[in-house]
Amino acid sequence: MRVFGTFEGGPHYAVGDLFTEMETWASLADAKRALWLRAFSGGRVVRDGSRVVDFDEHGLATIGNENGGTCFPALVPEKCRILLYGFSGNAKRGFLLAADYPIAALSLGPRGGVRRDYC
């Protein structure tokens, strides 16, 4: 199941616009792995398999190219999270954002694992 979300890296990262910062992963497990890789990257380049989400003028989303190696400096691991959003549709016709608020958040747990909290 494809998941869509935006990444927040702590106090040094501004909360982005949904339509410019949205990313997608092939599964929830891939999104969790991406969060963990980014949080503990130490400012090094990360290739986590995320893909760009492109929106047209009607709000229809299509999946773009894979994000290249991205550097995430000045992260605060315990503040990192990925906000997950609900979408409907499919890859052939496009995806439509169900609501402009997150349905769940991925964050790091107290022992270094990734937890999911429903919003």
C-alpha positions as CSV (number, residue, x, y, z in Angstrom):
1,M,0.0,0.0,0.0
2,R,1.5,3.3,-1.1
3,V,1.8,5.9,1.6
4,F,2.1,9.7,1.3
5,G,3.6,12.1,3.8
6,T,5.7,15.2,4.7
7,F,8.9,15.1,6.7
8,E,9.7,17.3,9.6
9,G,13.3,17.3,11.1
10,G,12.9,19.3,14.3
11,P,13.1,23.0,15.2
12,H,15.5,23.8,12.4
13,Y,13.0,22.7,9.7
14,A,10.0,24.7,8.7
15,V,6.8,22.9,8.2
16,G,6.4,22.7,4.5
17,D,3.5,23.2,2.2
18,L,1.6,20.0,1.4
19,F,1.7,20.6,-2.3
20,T,5.4,21.3,-2.5
21,E,6.8,19.0,0.2
22,M,4.7,15.8,-0.3
23,E,6.6,12.6,-0.8
24,T,5.5,9.0,-1.2
25,W,6.9,5.5,-0.4
26,A,5.9,2.1,-1.7
27,S,4.8,0.9,1.7
28,L,4.4,1.9,5.4
29,A,7.6,-0.2,6.1
30,D,9.5,1.9,3.6
31,A,8.3,5.2,5.1
32,K,9.4,3.9,8.6
33,R,12.8,2.9,7.2
34,A,13.2,6.4,5.6
35,L,12.4,8.1,8.9
36,W,15.0,6.1,10.7
37,L,17.6,6.6,8.0
38,R,17.1,10.3,7.9
39,A,17.0,10.7,11.7
40,F,20.3,9.0,12.2
41,S,22.0,10.2,9.0
42,G,24.4,12.5,10.8
43,G,24.1,15.0,8.0
44,R,25.2,12.5,5.4
45,V,23.5,12.0,2.1
46,V,20.5,9.6,2.3
47,R,18.8,7.7,-0.5
48,D,15.7,6.2,1.1
49,G,13.5,5.4,-1.9
50,S,11.1,8.3,-1.5
51,R,9.5,9.7,-4.6
52,V,8.4,13.2,-5.5
53,V,4.6,13.8,-5.6
54,D,3.5,16.2,-8.4
55,F,0.1,18.0,-8.2
56,D,-1.7,19.5,-11.1
57,E,-3.9,22.6,-11.1
58,H,-6.9,20.4,-10.0
59,G,-5.1,18.8,-7.1
60,L,-4.6,15.5,-8.7
61,A,-1.4,13.9,-7.6
62,T,1.0,11.8,-9.7
63,I,4.1,10.0,-8.6
64,G,7.3,11.5,-10.0
65,N,10.9,10.4,-10.0
66,E,12.8,9.0,-7.0
67,N,14.3,11.7,-4.8
68,G,18.1,11.7,-5.3
69,G,20.5,11.6,-2.5
70,T,19.4,14.2,0.0
71,C,21.3,15.7,2.9
72,F,19.5,16.3,6.2
73,P,21.7,18.5,8.3
74,A,20.9,19.8,11.8
75,L,18.3,17.1,12.5
76,V,17.0,16.5,16.1
77,P,16.3,12.8,15.9
78,E,13.7,12.8,18.7
79,K,11.8,15.6,16.9
80,C,11.8,13.9,13.5
81,R,8.6,12.7,12.1
82,I,6.7,11.9,8.9
83,L,3.1,13.1,8.8
84,L,1.0,10.6,6.8
85,Y,-2.0,11.8,4.7
86,G,-4.9,9.9,3.2
87,F,-5.2,9.7,-0.6
88,S,-7.7,8.0,-2.9
89,G,-7.2,6.8,-6.4
90,N,-4.5,4.8,-8.2
91,A,-1.3,5.2,-10.2
92,K,-3.2,5.1,-13.6
93,R,-5.8,7.8,-12.9
94,G,-3.9,9.8,-10.3
95,F,-4.3,10.2,-6.6
96,L,-6.5,12.8,-4.8
97,L,-5.7,14.1,-1.3
98,A,-8.6,13.0,1.0
99,A,-8.0,15.8,3.6
100,D,-5.5,18.5,4.3
101,Y,-4.7,17.2,7.8
102,P,-2.6,14.1,8.6
103,I,-4.2,10.8,9.6
104,A,-1.1,9.5,11.4
105,A,2.4,10.4,12.3
106,L,5.6,8.3,12.3
107,S,8.2,9.2,15.0
108,L,11.0,7.6,16.8
109,G,10.2,5.7,20.0
110,P,12.1,5.8,23.2
111,R,14.2,2.8,22.3
112,G,15.1,3.9,18.8
113,G,12.3,2.1,16.9
114,V,9.7,3.8,14.7
115,R,6.2,4.3,16.1
116,R,2.9,5.2,14.5
117,D,0.4,7.5,16.2
118,Y,-3.0,8.3,14.8
119,C,-3.9,12.0,14.7
